[in-house]
Amino acid sequence: MKLSTQIKPISYLKAHAAEIVRTLGEKQEPLVITQNGEAKVVMQDIESYEQTQEALALLKILALGNRQIEEGKVQPADDAITSLRERRKDR
């Protein structure tokens, strides 16, 4: 995906809003809106936005897991399972 083909001025957005919304949903590619020649906003369809948010959440979880590994805050799976089973018995 090349963003250079998806750049439009704000005047284009104002004049073609319905068309842009329809196209965003069909192509599922972001659209960069410029104002005074500078990129100001990125628009995307809701499905792509949700996928992006889910991917970011997964990346944050992975980063947290890596940090915990680096800090030695891990335990073998067998130990964790045993601990969970013991907690369950205590209830």
Secondary structure as a PSIPRED ss2 file (coil, helix, strand):
# PSIPRED VFORMAT (PSIPRED V4.0)

   1 M C   1.000  0.000  0.000
   2 K C   1.000  0.000  0.000
   3 L H   0.000  1.000  0.000
   4 S H   0.000  1.000  0.000
   5 T H   0.000  1.000  0.000
   6 Q C   1.000  0.000  0.000
   7 I E   0.000  0.000  1.000
   8 K E   0.000  0.000  1.000
   9 P E   0.000  0.000  1.000
  10 I H   0.000  1.000  0.000
  11 S H   0.000  1.000  0.000
  12 Y H   0.000  1.000  0.000
  13 L H   0.000  1.000  0.000
  14 K H   0.000  1.000  0.000
  15 A H   0.000  1.000  0.000
  16 H C   1.000  0.000  0.000
  17 A H   0.000  1.000  0.000
  18 A H   0.000  1.000  0.000
  19 E H   0.000  1.000  0.000
  20 I H   0.000  1.000  0.000
  21 V H   0.000  1.000  0.000
  22 R H   0.000  1.000  0.000
  23 T H   0.000  1.000  0.000
  24 L H   0.000  1.000  0.000
  25 G H   0.000  1.000  0.000
  26 E H   0.000  1.000  0.000
  27 K H   0.000  1.000  0.000
  28 Q C   1.000  0.000  0.000
  29 E C   1.000  0.000  0.000
  30 P C   1.000  0.000  0.000
  31 L E   0.000  0.000  1.000
  32 V E   0.000  0.000  1.000
  33 I E   0.000  0.000  1.000
  34 T E   0.000  0.000  1.000
  35 Q E   0.000  0.000  1.000
  36 N C   1.000  0.000  0.000
  37 G C   1.000  0.000  0.000
  38 E E   0.000  0.000  1.000
  39 A E   0.000  0.000  1.000
  40 K E   0.000  0.000  1.000
  41 V E   0.000  0.000  1.000
  42 V E   0.000  0.000  1.000
  43 M E   0.000  0.000  1.000
  44 Q C   1.000  0.000  0.000
  45 D C   1.000  0.000  0.000
  46 I H   0.000  1.000  0.000
  47 E H   0.000  1.000  0.000
  48 S H   0.000  1.000  0.000
  49 Y H   0.000  1.000  0.000
  50 E H   0.000  1.000  0.000
  51 Q H   0.000  1.000  0.000
  52 T H   0.000  1.000  0.000
  53 Q H   0.000  1.000  0.000
  54 E H   0.000  1.000  0.000
  55 A H   0.000  1.000  0.000
  56 L H   0.000  1.000  0.000
  57 A H   0.000  1.000  0.000
  58 L H   0.000  1.000  0.000
  59 L H   0.000  1.000  0.000
  60 K H   0.000  1.000  0.000
  61 I H   0.000  1.000  0.000
  62 L H   0.000  1.000  0.000
  63 A H   0.000  1.000  0.000
  64 L H   0.000  1.000  0.000
  65 G H   0.000  1.000  0.000
  66 N H   0.000  1.000  0.000
  67 R H   0.000  1.000  0.000
  68 Q H   0.000  1.000  0.000
  69 I H   0.000  1.000  0.000
  70 E H   0.000  1.000  0.000
  71 E C   1.000  0.000  0.000
  72 G C   1.000  0.000  0.000
  73 K C   1.000  0.000  0.000
  74 V C   1.000  0.000  0.000
  75 Q C   1.000  0.000  0.000
  76 P C   1.000  0.000  0.000
  77 A H   0.000  1.000  0.000
  78 D H   0.000  1.000  0.000
  79 D H   0.000  1.000  0.000
  80 A H   0.000  1.000  0.000
  81 I H   0.000  1.000  0.000
  82 T H   0.000  1.000  0.000
  83 S H   0.000  1.000  0.000
  84 L H   0.000  1.000  0.000
  85 R H   0.000  1.000  0.000
  86 E H   0.000  1.000  0.000
  87 R H   0.000  1.000  0.000
  88 R H   0.000  1.000  0.000
  89 K H   0.000  1.000  0.000
  90 D H   0.000  1.000  0.000
  91 R C   1.000  0.000  0.000
